[in-house]
Amino acid sequence: MSTNSSMLKQCQTELANLKKDLPRLKAVADEAEKTFANSRQGRPIYPRDQIAPYSNAKAKIDELSREIPRLQGLVSWEEGVKSASEDVRQARKDIAKIQSEIKGLREKRETLESKRAGLVAKHEREFKAAERDEHEAAQAYALAMGENDSGVERKAEGVLQKASHALAIIKQTLQGANTVSSALSTQLSELDDVIQQKQSELDSLNSKVLQAARFYWADRFERAAHELATLAAHVAAAEKLLGYGDSLTDFYIPAISPKKANCISHRRILNQRSDIKLEQLTGI
């Protein structure tokens, strides 16, 4: 456990204990103030010993509430930098796994959707054909009835009955197909939900990869920035000894890590310059 992690844990424990004890301290302070306000005996002494613990606890809670986020940022930075490479490798494996799962789910969805659409379309075509056959048989029966020929009429009636019976069967089949289609639509909706969940997991993993990559490159940037600052200080020291003007007055590098200094400035270069001796400049 790093120093910052240890300090964070201590601060969190202390904050929890203070918050737990705060109601008791407040009750003691309130009672002491009430007793003091109601005292009628001469010049009572203000009960600081009873009130101060509550005030001190509140102040400490405020201090810890500011310190804990700062330490959390430092711990997050340390842990992120330490595990960046491994986090990227693991996230890549997880991404490949999720992508494979999504591909399989989408293929399954496409198959089900194709079957659902084909099933309904097939029976709808059969239904329209049967409707057309019944309509044509009805027209033929009507014409036969007008010819006053019982044999032709009975034959046309038989054709109409067969067409109507076929249409009734196809109607029932189409109704069953629509029921199956509805069930398939439910499965498709469930698949869509699973795919959306997997996509959310994939988005989270992609974000995790980028966060780990940022820690990795930010750490390298910080190291390079400090090295550059050291080089700049040596240049500045040589220029000072030569009596040259300061060529690094615009030197500025922003800091990325959540440490106290938010940049490496020209002032820091001057401070480092003052510690550099001639032997260090020429020992090359």
Buried (B, 14 or more C-beta within 10 A) or exposed (E): EEEBBEBBEEBBEBBEEBEEEBEEBBEBBEEBBEEBEEEEEEEEEEBEEBBEBBEEBBEEBEEBEEBBEBBBBBBEBBBBBEBBEEBBEBBEEBBEEBEEBBEEBBEBBEEBBEEBEEBBEEBBEBBEEBBEBBEEBBEBBEEBBEEEEEEBBEBBBEBBEEBBEBBEEBBEBBEEBBEBBEEBEEBBEEBEEBBEEBEEBBEEBEEBBEBBBBBBEBBEBBEEBEEBBEEBBBBBBBBBEEEEEBEBEEBEBEBBBBEEEEEBBBEBBBEBBEEBEEEEEEEE
